[in-house]
Each structure stands twice: as C-alpha cells, then as structure tokens.
Amino acid sequence: MDDKRNPDDGHDGAEQAPGPHDQGVQGGPPRYDPHGGAPGGPHSTEELHGLGTPPAANPPGPGPYQAPGRYPPQGAYQGAYPGPGPAHYPGPQHTGPAAPPQQAAAPPRRRPGAAVLVAGALAFALVGGAVGGVTGAYFATNDDSGSSSVVQALNDSTAKAQPTAAAPSGSVQQVAQKVLPSVVEIKVATRGGGGEGSGIILSQDGMILTNNHVATAETSGPVQIQVTFADGSTSPAKIVASDPVTDIAVIKADKTGLTPIELGSSSNLQVGQQVVAIGSPLGLSGTVTSGIISALNRPVSTSGNSGDQATVIDAIQTDAAINPGNSGGALVNMKGQLVGMNTAIASLGEGMGQQSGSIGLGFAIPVEQVKQISQDLITTGHAKHAQIGITVPVRSNAPGALVMSVLPGGPADQAGIKKGQIVTKVGDRVVSGGDGLIAAVRSHAPGDKVTITVTDQDGGNAHTVDVTLGEAQD
C-alpha cells in the first residue's frame, strides 16, 4: 500500500523534544517516498528531533516519506529534490479516490501509475493483435510448400520446448523459486479509496509482515485488507498491530499451510553484495528484480502527510528496482534469506516534471530491526523503542548531531552529555547529522549499552561516554 500516507514518526532513535516540530525527523538531502505512492508533500527539514519521543498513532492522509533526504511513501512517489533527492515509498499504490486537498498530490502520482498500467496493458494488447494479424495474413496467403513446412515444423513434436532445467545454484532464478511463495500482494480498501503493497509470510498460520503505511493505507480510519498469495488464492486479513515509528506492521490472514520466509541476518551484510527484491510494484504481483547493496546504515527520514511526524529508518540502500507497490516486500540475499523489508525509494523531484519510480535508489528496513519490532507487535501489541534523551536539529553546520537540549535524568544526562556538544559517533558508526543519530539509536533496543563520541562545538575535546539506552514512552 504504498500509496499510504503514513508519514508517521521519526523520533525514536533518539529522543525528540516535545516542541511543535519534534516529530518531524527530516532533513537531509534527498527525499524518500515510501513505496512511491503516498500522497502528500514533504515536510520541512528544519525541524528538531527529540531522540526518543515516539510519534503519534497513524495520522490520516497520505504522507510522503522522507529521509536524510526526504522519502515519501511508496504509494505515491513524490520528490522535491532536483537530483536523486526525494525518495518515495515503493509500497502502496492508491487505487481509490483521493481527497482533493490531501490526495491531490498523491493521487495524481498514483493515478498516473494506474494510467501507466492501463496504457501498458493497451500497448501489449495492440502489439499482440498486430502480431496475430500479420501471422494470420501470412498463413492465409501462403500455401506453397514453404508455408506448409513452417506449419509442419510448428506442429512437429520434436520442436516442442524441453522441460525447464533446474535453476543454477546461487542464481537469481533459484532465489526467486524459493522466495516467491513467501511474498504476497496486499490490497487495502478505505472509506476514501485504498492502496496496494506487498507482504512477507512469517508463519504457516497467516502472520504476514508489511509496512505500517501499507497496512493502514495511511489513514486512521477502518480498513479492509485482502491478501493474494503466490498461487493466486486470496484471503481477508486483519491488522495484528502496527508501529508508525518504524513503519512496521503485522497482519493476520485467514489461511493456513503457508510458506514462511527464511529469516537471514543484516548484521553481516557487505556493500556490493548481491540481493534480490520481490514484491508487487504497480499491482504486478510476484515481480522479481536484482541488484546489489549500495550502502548500509543509510539514515532515511520519511515524513507523512500530516506534516508533524516522520519515520527515520536505518536503511539498507540497494539499486535493485523498487517501485510503488513494492513496500512491504522482501529484500533477500542469494540464499533466499530475508535481509530487509523494502520501504522507500528516492526519486527525482516533481518540480522537474518527473514521476516517481525507480532510479536505482531503494531503501529497506534491516531484518534485525524487523525481527525485534515484529516480535514486540505479535507478543505485546506494541513496539519498544530505544531513546538517548536529547533533542537534535535535522540540519546544522555541525560535523555531527548538535545537542540542543538534554532530558533531565535521561540516559544522555546520566552519561554526562551536555547541551551544545556534538555527537560524532555511535560505536564505530560516524554520525553526520540529526537523522543519522536517530537512525543509529533506533537500530538498538532499550537497555543496550552504546559508546558515544562527543566533542565541543569547535570540534575539540573529543571523548567517549557509555550510554545505556532507555525506552521511549508513548
């Protein structure tokens, strides 16, 4: 359901101050749209983010996801950056009418997507018809020995295709054969329309992983969900629980005997490693694309339509083609193991007359975070998020994350971090700004101990402190 508008949160990695803009964790160069189809425009990047304060529940209306660039939801691709700026969620594709004001931006995008599909279908039909006409004319006007030999050859049993050979070990073909049965297409209907996206089967009895913006169609109202499986069968589904902060949701389909995906690890991924993306872009179920891991630990801030909340994910960047409708789909390694959930893409800005779509900049939530959050959602109905207890600006000239305020008695305060200092590293990971710190903190669980490197504003007096991360309160 990339067409969702779910821009929801973005504070959890680090705590966000309760200010008017705390929830919008945005900033950064490019924009990222979740699954490329969510309506709504990007939020201001000048907002302060409290590292730890969770965002509000699913806000109504479409919302483009944005990241250290901004990433709009995949439902409707949106972009405001001239270059590979805006990222969109490759997830939901809007299928219903959109609200004039809110969906104006997204609907156009999504509808354009639908228009593209229709046009494509017509093009195929015309080509097929043309080919059929030419073939018919050929056989009707040619009865010489040459034509008869062609007909005979076509009917000759010896010319029949041979059985498909087993897929080569470690090939994309083999990966596809293994993973396709574990990926589903999701359609969500709401009072105002709906959207489409993808999902990943977690259990034989119907537990399915997807993006929050797909499951909720970026609305706070009631939804009706239908899941289509690889064998073509369908089933209704209900939301088990969802988390707008991390853009992760679990739904339960009324079906058993399913094929769960094999979970891998994202902790040992390497840049340049081959991966395969599987999902339902633009409603084309079971679509398989391949590429490599382009970068790791890429802080991606996706903001929603409401303009007051954002989601910052510690993303895996890939050049595997991801488009609207891919949101919630699988990113797997060459063993067919899940390493990430496709969530957002970067695309050229709308102002450049561009429509959201794959430009080789796709982003997935690492499976380690997916495991942690989905387990929380299934067992307790809500997710736990780590917080450090400071507020940082999305953008600043500081070579790191500038500490704007410190929560009294919070993890950072207890570790001795002061207002005005700059956080430059979390462990061995370099922090380049507010989004980077939020993403780094969010990649951990409450109770984890991390080593933070801080400096004075002039870059001097660099030293490390150990911080035990707390749990963000709703």
RODO-2510 file (C-alpha; in nm, 4 decimals, decimal comma):
residues 474
     n   res          X          Y          Z
     1     m     0,0000     0,0000     0,0000
     2     d     0,2469     0,2229    -0,0916
     3     d     0,0015     0,4664    -0,1517
     4     k    -0,0250     0,5263     0,2108
     5     r     0,0150     0,8498     0,3693
     6     n     0,1670     0,7304     0,6743
     7     p     0,4433     0,9606     0,7434
     8     d     0,4446     0,8981     1,0879
     9     d     0,7108     0,9322     1,3202
    10     g     1,0582     0,9736     1,3274
    11     h     1,1721     1,0371     1,6651
    12     d     1,2518     0,7277     1,8098
    13     g     1,6080     0,6723     1,7548
    14     a     1,6812     0,9488     1,9788
    15     e     1,4506     1,1403     2,1891
    16     q     1,2756     1,4255     2,0360
    17     a     1,1821     1,7309     2,2223
    18     p     0,8197     1,7965     2,2737
    19     g     0,8331     2,1009     2,0560
    20     p     0,5995     2,1673     1,7705
    21     h     0,8401     2,0136     1,5267
    22     d     0,9827     1,7407     1,7382
    23     q     0,8084     1,4764     1,5489
    24     g     0,9303     1,5638     1,2099
    25     v     1,2548     1,3891     1,1794
    26     q     1,3514     1,5109     0,8479
    27     g     1,6314     1,6761     0,6883
    28     g     1,8936     1,5690     0,4778
    29     p     1,9473     1,5996     0,1256
    30     p     1,7144     1,3787    -0,0650
    31     r     1,3581     1,2902    -0,0096
    32     y     1,2366     0,9416     0,0137
    33     d     0,8910     0,8263    -0,0693
    34     p     0,7556     0,5162     0,0885
    35     h     0,6581     0,2845    -0,1866
    36     g     0,6205     0,5666    -0,4081
    37     g     0,2588     0,6270    -0,3904
    38     a     0,1618     0,8133    -0,0876
    39     p     0,0002     1,1442    -0,1337
    40     g     0,1095     1,4427     0,0497
    41     g     0,4130     1,6574     0,0291
    42     p     0,7398     1,6514     0,2078
    43     h     0,7760     1,8125     0,5431
    44     s     1,0084     2,0881     0,6480
    45     t     1,3580     1,9717     0,7086
    46     e     1,4357     2,2356     0,9634
    47     e     1,2588     2,0612     1,2451
    48     l     1,4031     1,9499     1,5737
    49     h     1,4010     1,5842     1,6536
    50     g     1,3887     1,4518     2,0018
    51     l     1,5780     1,1310     2,0136
    52     g     1,3325     0,9084     2,1825
    53     t     0,9900     1,0598     2,1692
    54     p     0,7599     0,8329     1,9741
    55     p     0,5301     0,9751     1,7123
    56     a     0,1587     0,9786     1,7301
    57     a    -0,0552     0,6983     1,6015
    58     n    -0,1161     0,6637     1,2337
    59     p    -0,2072     1,0079     1,1079
    60     p    -0,4748     1,0232     0,8444
    61     g    -0,3934     1,1198     0,4978
    62     p    -0,1155     1,0248     0,2663
    63     g     0,2327     1,1059     0,3613
    64     p     0,5494     1,1001     0,1649
    65     y     0,8369     0,9500     0,3413
    66     q     1,1497     1,1479     0,3529
    67     a     1,4915     1,0736     0,4740
    68     p     1,8157     1,2439     0,5196
    69     g     1,6805     1,3321     0,2056
    70     r     1,3130     1,3043     0,2352
    71     y     1,1394     0,9885     0,1467
    72     p     0,7736     0,9903     0,0554
    73     p     0,5683     0,6788     0,0892
    74     q     0,5817     0,4400    -0,1956
    75     g     0,2158     0,4614    -0,2550
    76     a     0,2674     0,7772    -0,4448
    77     y     0,6087     0,8861    -0,5431
    78     q     0,6884     1,2406    -0,4645
    79     g     1,0019     1,4361    -0,4910
    80     a     1,1198     1,7856    -0,4477
    81     y     1,4851     1,7454    -0,4985
    82     p     1,6250     1,8136    -0,8396
    83     g     1,8547     1,5242    -0,8229
    84     p     1,8154     1,1892    -0,6629
    85     g     1,6507     1,3753    -0,3928
    86     p     1,3048     1,2796    -0,2950
    87     a     1,2505     0,9258    -0,2058
    88     h     0,9163     0,7664    -0,2156
    89     y     0,7690     0,4625    -0,0687
    90     p     0,7658     0,1916    -0,3247
    91     g     0,4802     0,0492    -0,1400
    92     p     0,1191     0,1293    -0,1709
    93     q    -0,0333     0,2359    -0,4861
    94     h    -0,3506     0,4343    -0,4461
    95     t    -0,6486     0,2734    -0,6034
    96     g    -0,9370     0,4825    -0,4822
    97     p    -1,0405     0,8443    -0,4998
    98     a    -0,8264     1,0837    -0,3132
    99     a    -0,9258     1,3741    -0,1020
   100     p    -0,8983     1,6886    -0,3051
   101     p    -0,6519     1,8664    -0,0833
   102     q    -0,4502     1,5852     0,0635
   103     q    -0,4562     1,3350    -0,2093
   104     a    -0,4212     1,5908    -0,4737
   105     a    -0,0503     1,5370    -0,4881
   106     a    -0,0524     1,1705    -0,4234
   107     p    -0,3486     1,0698    -0,6270
   108     p    -0,2057     1,2288    -0,9302
   109     r     0,1003     1,0253    -0,8808
   110     r    -0,0754     0,7102    -0,8052
   111     r    -0,3347     0,7603    -1,0642
   112     p    -0,0601     0,8260    -1,3090
   113     g     0,0762     0,4928    -1,2019
   114     a    -0,2557     0,3340    -1,2769
   115     a    -0,2678     0,5162    -1,6053
   116     v     0,0706     0,3757    -1,6883
   117     l    -0,0552     0,0279    -1,6127
   118     v    -0,3593     0,0719    -1,8320
   119     a    -0,1551     0,2209    -2,1106
   120     g     0,0905    -0,0613    -2,0795
   121     a    -0,1866    -0,3153    -2,0996
   122     l    -0,3282    -0,1472    -2,4069
   123     a     0,0135    -0,1396    -2,5664
   124     f     0,0544    -0,5102    -2,5073
   125     a    -0,2880    -0,5761    -2,6469
   126     l    -0,2128    -0,3769    -2,9605
   127     v     0,1197    -0,5466    -3,0135
   128     g    -0,0386    -0,8860    -2,9618
   129     g    -0,3175    -0,8021    -3,2021
   130     a    -0,0737    -0,6740    -3,4607
   131     v     0,1389    -0,9832    -3,4389
   132     g    -0,1678    -1,2028    -3,4675
   133     g    -0,2877    -1,0150    -3,7742
   134     v     0,0445    -1,0473    -3,9513
   135     t     0,0691    -1,4152    -3,8707
   136     g    -0,2845    -1,4816    -3,9869
   137     a    -0,2257    -1,3000    -4,3135
   138     y     0,0925    -1,4953    -4,3732
   139     f    -0,0686    -1,8352    -4,3382
   140     a    -0,3797    -1,7303    -4,5281
   141     t    -0,1945    -1,6051    -4,8338
   142     n     0,0884    -1,8540    -4,8428
   143     d     0,0010    -2,2104    -4,9315
   144     d     0,3186    -2,3073    -5,1058
   145     s     0,5478    -2,5783    -4,9811
   146     g     0,7417    -2,3238    -4,7839
   147     s     0,4463    -2,2249    -4,5705
   148     s     0,3335    -2,5806    -4,5216
   149     s     0,6773    -2,6758    -4,3961
   150     v     0,6577    -2,3929    -4,1450
   151     v     0,3197    -2,5154    -4,0236
   152     q     0,4510    -2,8681    -4,0007
   153     a     0,7522    -2,7543    -3,8046
   154     l     0,5278    -2,5697    -3,5622
   155     n     0,3208    -2,8829    -3,5103
   156     d     0,6153    -3,1199    -3,5036
   157     s     0,6533    -3,2791    -3,1626
   158     t     1,0287    -3,2676    -3,1992
   159     a     1,0120    -2,8879    -3,1946
   160     k     0,8378    -2,8719    -2,8584
   161     a     1,0142    -2,6901    -2,5775
   162     q     1,2153    -2,9032    -2,3429
   163     p     1,1361    -2,9153    -1,9693
   164     t     1,2854    -2,6270    -1,7729
   165     a     1,6179    -2,7250    -1,6242
   166     a     1,6856    -2,6875    -1,2544
   167     a     1,7858    -2,3351    -1,1588
   168     p     2,1622    -2,2871    -1,1214
   169     s     2,2722    -2,2836    -0,7591
   170     g     2,3013    -1,9319    -0,6199
   171     s     2,1262    -1,7762    -0,9189
   172     v     1,8501    -1,5166    -0,9119
   173     q     1,6302    -1,7829    -1,0694
   174     q     1,6878    -2,0189    -0,7779
   175     v     1,6289    -1,7420    -0,5247
   176     a     1,3031    -1,6476    -0,6955
   177     q     1,1778    -2,0057    -0,6942
   178     k     1,2438    -2,0279    -0,3218
   179     v     1,1107    -1,6891    -0,2122
   180     l     0,8107    -1,6189    -0,4374
   181     p     0,5759    -1,8486    -0,2377
   182     s     0,6566    -1,6415     0,0740
   183     v     0,5701    -1,2988    -0,0700
   184     v     0,2140    -1,1723    -0,1105
   185     e     0,0255    -0,8836    -0,2651
   186     i    -0,1811    -0,6715    -0,0263
   187     k    -0,4804    -0,4587    -0,1188
   188     v    -0,6336    -0,2218     0,1329
   189     a    -0,9722    -0,0543     0,0964
   190     t    -1,0672     0,2533     0,2986
   191     r    -1,3652     0,4850     0,3008
   192     g    -1,1783     0,7267     0,0802
   193     g    -1,0057     0,4856    -0,1548
   194     g    -0,7279     0,2426    -0,0757
   195     g    -0,3892     0,1232    -0,1850
   196     e    -0,1722    -0,1724    -0,2711
   197     g     0,1550    -0,3062    -0,1443
   198     s     0,3407    -0,6234    -0,0619
   199     g     0,3868    -0,8506     0,2372
   200     i     0,6137    -1,1267     0,3674
   201     i     0,4798    -1,4500     0,5188
   202     l     0,6147    -1,5074     0,8703
   203     s     0,4216    -1,8179     0,9753
   204     q     0,2242    -2,1082     0,8301
   205     d    -0,0902    -1,9870     1,0040
   206     g    -0,1107    -1,6494     0,8316
   207     m     0,1114    -1,3981     1,0113
   208     i     0,2359    -1,1532     0,7484
   209     l     0,4900    -0,8730     0,7773
   210     t     0,4450    -0,5458     0,5892
   211     n     0,4886    -0,1702     0,6255
   212     n     0,2657     0,0302     0,8553
   213     h     0,1846     0,2653     0,5703
   214     v     0,0695    -0,0315     0,3649
   215     a    -0,1454    -0,1994     0,6305
   216     t    -0,3156     0,1221     0,7377
   217     a    -0,3270     0,2805     0,3920
   218     e    -0,2031     0,5860     0,5725
   219     t    -0,5335     0,6510     0,7387
   220     s    -0,6569     0,6328     1,0973
   221     g    -0,9960     0,5018     0,9874
   222     p    -1,1152     0,1429     0,9351
   223     v    -0,9623    -0,0606     0,6556
   224     q    -1,0429    -0,3818     0,4729
   225     i    -0,7429    -0,5909     0,3754
   226     q    -0,7212    -0,8617     0,1115
   227     v    -0,4120    -1,0741     0,0577
   228     t    -0,3318    -1,2509    -0,2686
   229     f    -0,0889    -1,5415    -0,2440
   230     a     0,1580    -1,6727    -0,4996
   231     d    -0,0829    -1,9479    -0,6071
   232     g    -0,3493    -1,6903    -0,6891
   233     s    -0,5693    -1,7644    -0,3878
   234     t    -0,6950    -1,4771    -0,1737
   235     s    -0,7864    -1,4237     0,1881
   236     p    -0,9115    -1,1402     0,4071
   237     a    -0,6706    -1,0191     0,6736
   238     k    -0,6736    -0,8040     0,9843
   239     i    -0,4088    -0,5859     1,1439
   240     v    -0,2485    -0,7564     1,4444
   241     a    -0,0530    -0,4454     1,5420
   242     s     0,1411    -0,1697     1,3711
   243     d     0,4157     0,0750     1,4579
   244     p     0,4297     0,4094     1,2775
   245     v     0,7635     0,4922     1,4364
   246     t     0,9459     0,2202     1,2464
   247     d     0,6858     0,1786     0,9699
   248     i     0,6440    -0,1894     1,0519
   249     a     0,3151    -0,3785     1,0816
   250     v     0,1947    -0,7364     1,1170
   251     i    -0,1337    -0,8562     0,9696
   252     k    -0,3066    -1,1952     1,0035
   253     a    -0,4587    -1,3653     0,7004
   254     d    -0,7371    -1,6208     0,7341
   255     k    -0,5346    -1,9002     0,5764
   256     t    -0,3052    -2,1827     0,6872
   257     g    -0,0472    -2,4058     0,5246
   258     l     0,1574    -2,1104     0,4074
   259     t     0,5300    -2,0998     0,3305
   260     p     0,7149    -1,8734     0,5785
   261     i     1,0179    -1,6885     0,4519
   262     e     1,3585    -1,7889     0,5864
   263     l     1,4991    -1,5123     0,8038
   264     g     1,8588    -1,4120     0,7495
   265     s     2,0780    -1,1502     0,9156
   266     s     2,1510    -0,7915     0,8241
   267     s     2,4415    -0,7579     1,0662
   268     n     2,6942    -0,9146     0,8306
   269     l     2,5876    -0,7556     0,5027
   270     q     2,8545    -0,6030     0,2809
   271     v     2,8390    -0,3223     0,0262
   272     g     2,8483    -0,4762    -0,3202
   273     q     2,6737    -0,7945    -0,2072
   274     q     2,4058    -0,9246    -0,4448
   275     v     2,0427    -0,9072    -0,3370
   276     v     1,7009    -0,9752    -0,4865
   277     a     1,3834    -0,7713    -0,4326
   278     i     1,0422    -0,9359    -0,4620
   279     g     0,7031    -0,7682    -0,4409
   280     s     0,4051    -0,6295    -0,6314
   281     p     0,5046    -0,2979    -0,7897
   282     l     0,2126    -0,1242    -0,9614
   283     g    -0,0020    -0,4275    -0,8867
   284     l     0,2271    -0,6630    -1,0797
   285     s     0,2425    -0,9440    -0,8231
   286     g     0,5442    -1,1691    -0,7992
   287     t     0,7821    -0,9233    -0,9619
   288     v     1,1496    -1,0122    -0,9141
   289     t     1,4364    -0,7650    -0,9561
   290     s     1,8001    -0,7908    -0,8584
   291     g     2,0927    -0,5685    -0,7753
   292     i     2,3497    -0,5072    -0,5075
   293     i     2,3695    -0,3457    -0,1678
   294     s     2,4768     0,0093    -0,2434
   295     a     2,5219     0,1309     0,1140
   296     l     2,4489     0,0362     0,4733
   297     n     2,3235     0,2352     0,7718
   298     r     2,1734     0,4984     0,5462
   299     p     1,9528     0,7240     0,7621
   300     v     1,6291     0,7688     0,5714
   301     s     1,3653     1,0030     0,7043
   302     t     1,0189     0,9532     0,5686
   303     s     0,7585     1,2034     0,6612
   304     g     0,3874     1,1884     0,6412
   305     n     0,1070     1,3915     0,5074
   306     s     0,0192     1,5438     0,8404
   307     g     0,3486     1,7254     0,8433
   308     d     0,4119     1,6693     1,2097
   309     q     0,5702     1,3305     1,2227
   310     a     0,8350     1,1384     1,0439
   311     t     0,9869     0,7936     1,0388
   312     v     1,3622     0,7567     1,0313
   313     i     1,4899     0,4162     0,9309
   314     d     1,8429     0,2858     0,9474
   315     a     1,8201     0,1654     0,5898
   316     i     1,9911    -0,0751     0,3581
   317     q     2,0340     0,1024     0,0240
   318     t     2,0046    -0,1044    -0,2935
   319     d     1,9976    -0,0471    -0,6672
   320     a     1,7537    -0,3349    -0,7206
   321     a     1,4495    -0,1819    -0,8921
   322     i     1,1851    -0,0835    -0,6360
   323     n     0,8655     0,0932    -0,7399
   324     p     0,5266     0,1903    -0,5952
   325     g     0,3685    -0,1261    -0,4592
   326     n     0,6997    -0,2815    -0,3511
   327     s     0,6562    -0,1515     0,0031
   328     g     0,6423    -0,4373     0,2494
   329     g     0,8105    -0,6734     0,0056
   330     a     1,1218    -0,8813     0,0589
   331     l     1,4869    -0,7987     0,0051
   332     v     1,6770    -1,1273     0,0227
   333     n     2,0336    -1,2491    -0,0113
   334     m     2,1429    -1,5082    -0,2652
   335     k     2,0479    -1,7861    -0,0239
   336     g     1,6901    -1,6655    -0,0339
   337     q     1,7048    -1,5389     0,3239
   338     l     1,5288    -1,2185     0,4264
   339     v     1,7750    -0,9368     0,4977
   340     g     1,5401    -0,6394     0,4718
   341     m     1,1876    -0,5151     0,4023
   342     n     1,1595    -0,2789     0,1058
   343     t     1,0143     0,0501     0,2238
   344     a     1,1186     0,3638     0,0365
   345     i     1,2796     0,4971    -0,2776
   346     a     1,4427     0,8199    -0,3830
   347     s     1,3179     0,9820    -0,6998
   348     l     1,3580     1,2997    -0,8972
   349     g     1,1543     1,5982    -0,7830
   350     e     0,8070     1,6643    -0,9106
   351     g     0,9103     2,0127    -0,9980
   352     m     1,1266     1,8631    -1,2698
   353     g     0,8273     1,7055    -1,4357
   354     q     0,9309     1,3641    -1,3155
   355     q     0,7067     1,0861    -1,1926
   356     s     0,8099     0,8707    -0,9023
   357     g     0,9732     0,5478    -0,9991
   358     s     1,2928     0,3518    -0,9606
   359     i     1,6142     0,5375    -1,0295
   360     g     1,8309     0,2795    -0,8571
   361     l     1,7929     0,4259    -0,5084
   362     g     1,5818     0,1927    -0,2975
   363     f     1,5778     0,1528     0,0798
   364     a     1,4891    -0,1386     0,3049
   365     i     1,4475    -0,1766     0,6805
   366     p     1,7154    -0,4198     0,8090
   367     v     1,5813    -0,7593     0,9117
   368     e     1,7355    -0,7306     1,2601
   369     q     1,5054    -0,4380     1,3348
   370     v     1,2173    -0,6114     1,1610
   371     k     1,2607    -0,9164     1,3855
   372     q     1,2684    -0,7095     1,7030
   373     i     0,9693    -0,4904     1,6231
   374     s     0,7509    -0,7622     1,4698
   375     q     0,8073    -0,9849     1,7724
   376     d     0,7013    -0,7000     2,0013
   377     l     0,3919    -0,6376     1,7907
   378     i     0,2884    -1,0027     1,7880
   379     t     0,3507    -1,0710     2,1573
   380     t     0,2512    -0,7418     2,3216
   381     g     0,0655    -0,5417     2,0584
   382     h     0,3096    -0,2515     2,0674
   383     a     0,6749    -0,1875     1,9889
   384     k     0,9537    -0,0784     2,2208
   385     h     1,1903     0,1941     2,1035
   386     a     1,5279     0,2962     2,2394
   387     q     1,5937     0,6561     2,3343
   388     i     1,9003     0,8508     2,4364
   389     g     1,7286     1,1555     2,5821
   390     i     1,8457     1,4500     2,3747
   391     t     1,6978     1,6793     2,1106
   392     v     1,8842     1,7489     1,7876
   393     p     1,8149     1,9637     1,4797
   394     v     1,7719     1,7913     1,1495
   395     r     2,0096     2,0311     0,9839
   396     s     2,3041     2,2211     1,1220
   397     n     2,6544     2,3136     1,0198
   398     a     2,7960     2,0934     1,2918
   399     p     3,0050     1,7908     1,1863
   400     g     2,7645     1,5584     1,3644
   401     a     2,4443     1,5838     1,5684
   402     l     2,4275     1,9066     1,7689
   403     v     2,2765     1,8564     2,1146
   404     m     2,0047     2,1206     2,1504
   405     s     1,8717     2,0002     2,4843
   406     v     1,9182     1,7132     2,7272
   407     l     1,6339     1,5345     2,9065
   408     p     1,6946     1,5700     3,2824
   409     g     1,7637     1,2299     3,4316
   410     g     1,7646     1,0655     3,0889
   411     p     2,0306     0,8299     2,9502
   412     a     2,2410     1,1091     2,7971
   413     d     2,2168     1,3227     3,1090
   414     q     2,3300     1,0338     3,3268
   415     a     2,6248     0,9764     3,0937
   416     g     2,7323     1,3408     3,1177
   417     i     2,6381     1,4618     2,7695
   418     k     2,5783     1,8383     2,7702
   419     k     2,3768     2,0838     2,5653
   420     g     2,5924     2,2348     2,2899
   421     q     2,8122     1,9285     2,2459
   422     i     2,8232     1,7407     1,9167
   423     v     2,7700     1,3664     1,8845
   424     t     3,0038     1,2389     1,6136
   425     k     2,9879     0,8622     1,6601
   426     v     2,7716     0,5843     1,7999
   427     g     3,0104     0,2971     1,8487
   428     d     3,2227     0,2871     1,5326
   429     r     2,9491     0,4431     1,3256
   430     v     3,0026     0,8021     1,2126
   431     v     2,7063     1,0334     1,2773
   432     s     2,6629     1,3035     1,0140
   433     g     2,3541     1,4783     1,1489
   434     g     2,0323     1,4540     1,3465
   435     d     1,8793     1,1860     1,1257
   436     g     2,1978     0,9835     1,1483
   437     l     2,1874     0,9850     1,5281
   438     i     1,8192     0,8939     1,5334
   439     a     1,8738     0,6050     1,2937
   440     a     2,1736     0,4804     1,4905
   441     v     1,9857     0,4857     1,8207
   442     r     1,6790     0,3282     1,6637
   443     s     1,8867     0,0361     1,5427
   444     h     1,9306    -0,0642     1,9070
   445     a     1,6904    -0,1944     2,1698
   446     p     1,6090    -0,0351     2,5063
   447     g     1,8706    -0,1400     2,7605
   448     d     2,1537    -0,1677     2,5094
   449     k     2,4797    -0,0023     2,6151
   450     v     2,6457     0,2063     2,3448
   451     t     2,9641     0,4111     2,3318
   452     i     2,9024     0,7689     2,2200
   453     t     3,1757     1,0020     2,0943
   454     v     3,1151     1,3713     2,1624
   455     t     3,3104     1,6909     2,1003
   456     d     3,2761     2,0589     2,1802
   457     q     3,1156     2,2779     1,9132
   458     d     3,4580     2,3679     1,7779
   459     g     3,5376     2,0001     1,7321
   460     g     3,7823     1,9879     2,0191
   461     n     3,7877     1,7828     2,3381
   462     a     3,6721     1,4639     2,1681
   463     h     3,5929     1,1911     2,4189
   464     t     3,3664     0,8908     2,4620
   465     v     3,0950     0,8135     2,7133
   466     d     2,8978     0,4947     2,7700
   467     v     2,5215     0,5343     2,7500
   468     t     2,2603     0,2781     2,8488
   469     l     1,9663     0,3473     2,6204
   470     g     1,6270     0,3954     2,7780
   471     e     1,2807     0,3143     2,6458
   472     a     1,0813     0,5853     2,4741
   473     q     0,7415     0,6492     2,6256
   474     d     0,4306     0,6773     2,4128
***
